[in-house]
Amino acid sequence: MPTIADLPTPTLLVDLDVLESNLRTMQERCDRLGVTLRPHVKTHKCVEIGRMQLAAGARGITVATLEEARAFADAGFDDLTWAFPVIQGRLHEAIALSERAVLRLLVDSAAAIDALEAAGHPFPVWLEVDCGDHRSGVDPDDGAAVALARRLRDSTVLAFDGILTHSGHAYHARSSAERAAIAAEERDVMTDFAARLRAEGILVAGVSVGSTPAMTAADDLTGVTEARPGNYAYFDATQVALGSCAVADCALTVMSSVVSSAAAGRSVVDAGALALSKDRGLGDGHAPSMGAIYADYEAKTIRGDARLVSLSQEHGQVDAALPIGERVRILPNHSCLTAACFDAVHAVRGEEVVDVWRVRRER
Amino acid sequence: MPTIADLPTPTLLVDLDVLESNLRTMQERCDRLGVTLRPHVKTHKCVEIGRMQLAAGARGITVATLEEARAFADAGFDDLTWAFPVIQGRLHEAIALSERAVLRLLVDSAAAIDALEAAGHPFPVWLEVDCGDHRSGVDPDDGAAVALARRLRDSTVLAFDGILTHSGHAYHARSSAERAAIAAEERDVMTDFAARLRAEGILVAGVSVGSTPAMTAADDLTGVTEARPGNYAYFDATQVALGSCAVADCALTVMSSVVSSAAAGRSVVDAGALALSKDRGLGDGHAPSMGAIYADYEAKTIRGDARLVSLSQEHGQVDAALPIGERVRILPNHSCLTAACFDAVHAVRGEEVVDVWRVRRER
């Protein structure tokens, strides 16, 4: 059996024990909260992990792109929500994909509904609602939102799945209490809107919520039917900073080699922006940490004496002189973007490499 | 002939007229300065563009990774400098690659030279020098730097190519005069160090410098033999801000569709962090522009009324309500990282798509 010492650097590792624990914990949480789990696979883009999520109890998956949808449909996944405002110019691709999987779409505009009705394909459709993130989704307090739901209900082409939201603003929370409050607000916005729609005679079958920082804090999701967290499979330094998890819950690392320590008090590792992404996590603009270096991976301790202070394309700059040739494991700021830097992820138990999984990062 | 209107979004476009002009201009500049051009292909990772660079007069190429080296060697490129401190654990891969191409390595430590001598393969080797960037490279004022050069000269295994540097600190310049001063300093540091080595009886054949912001400002490279800029092929919003080029010189764009404008005064495009990268360019930490939206691509004008203020994985948030379905072309902050988000780049003239080139982003 190869070990991680046999792998070239930089390389992407997923700790199977931690991953399995994360999948089990979130599934149990959803079971306890009475919601089905439809995990977002944009985090890992691995069909093997998607299968583990289904085996643990998930119902269907969530994807961010049509490329992800196709990759998972090719692997036999047959119930997918494309959780992105529908790209009208790509409806023909969505229709082709519907030949082999149920593909659920998102809309938040009359223009999108017009395009879907003109296309004439019987897609299941979610109405996206803004629960406070202000990125996309209809304002539930605007009468236009009710009108769009009514159009979906009345459509002779489309099937109305329900209402869906993403509490992305939970990433701005600064305590577990704030995350719990956002989870409660997300629930309330959605259940209030569902109640108003039902009062108008519109059947709302599904009420779908999302985001890992909210789902790890939610204690009551009465009235919600489905949750779509993604990051929880791997977690990362940002989730640790948010309090969504502990370092011990982080499953994804980049293993890197020290290649230079010529500059006084500094060194360079072979993990740069194309191994970690340039996500700054929650760090401020002037002194970000671009990832955390483990002191001891098994002990789950992070070095306090060596920080990854800057990334260029392939160089990671460390503010301490580490020995050339030493290997370090790095906890990324944003596991989703980090995973998408690699063609494959190595599944490990301890130091043993037990499998290699393709990352379906086609674009 | 397909046009860009036929392409799904998000998609990566390179303007061939601009690319050809950029390649010609840098080659002419190097010719005039009396240095050979060994372009860094990490920017585009396209063998087709590498061939254009060689046809324009470049001598060999520079790569950042062994994956790039293999991809270009597979395509017949036979003279490559791996401009990264050698990764000792991957020497066997470098040796295998040397069977079909000249692979030049970089060292900046005794540890690296020890490893190369132990491997016993006759690599041509550059000694990397720090000319002010303080990322990697030996301090030329340190006696240890001379000792390393002497070891390379005396090695019975390795061939000493010369001394090499990268003026990455030119990215911190805030005027063309500052860039020109950094280019002059880079030259002086290198030619002074070469003179000291020669005074010690060490033959220094090559003196290699790099970086697009310095090379676009340099007016005298007497004593330098080679330059390794990469970004100049595409340029980007960062180079515009540095004064290295004009918007009209930027060859790479991401074409994107507006998919939502539900939030008041905002909209969402389908180009997020996995289409543009999270590089903030020169923007400050609090109000970065994550890319510039063209008002009129042919006129080379940038919108002042709609800014890309935030990127999540697949969403780009714009601070203006753009019409759903409208297509926008985005000038990325960092073309190298943006190109590495895609499997292919579409070569266009005007709106016609004349070719599709693979981006060799294997990792």
Interface residues (C-beta under 8 A of the other chain):
Chain A: P8 T9 P10 K42 A64 T65 L66 F84 P85 V86 I87 Q88 G89 R90 E93 D108 S109 A111 A112 A115 E128 D130 H134 R135 S136 G137 V138 D139 G168 S257 V259 S260 S261 A262 A263 A264 R266 V268 D270 A273 L274 A275 S277 K278 D279 R280 D284 G285 H286 S312 Q313 E314 H315 Q317 I324 G325 R327 C336 L337 A340 C341 F342 D343 R361 E362 R363
Chain B: P8 T9 P10 K42 A64 T65 L66 F84 P85 V86 I87 Q88 G89 R90 E93 D108 S109 A111 A112 A115 E128 D130 H134 R135 S136 G137 V138 D139 G168 S257 V259 S260 S261 A262 A263 A264 R266 V268 D270 A273 L274 A275 S277 K278 D279 R280 D284 G285 H286 S312 Q313 E314 H315 Q317 I324 G325 R327 C336 L337 A340 C341 F342 D343 R361 E362 R363
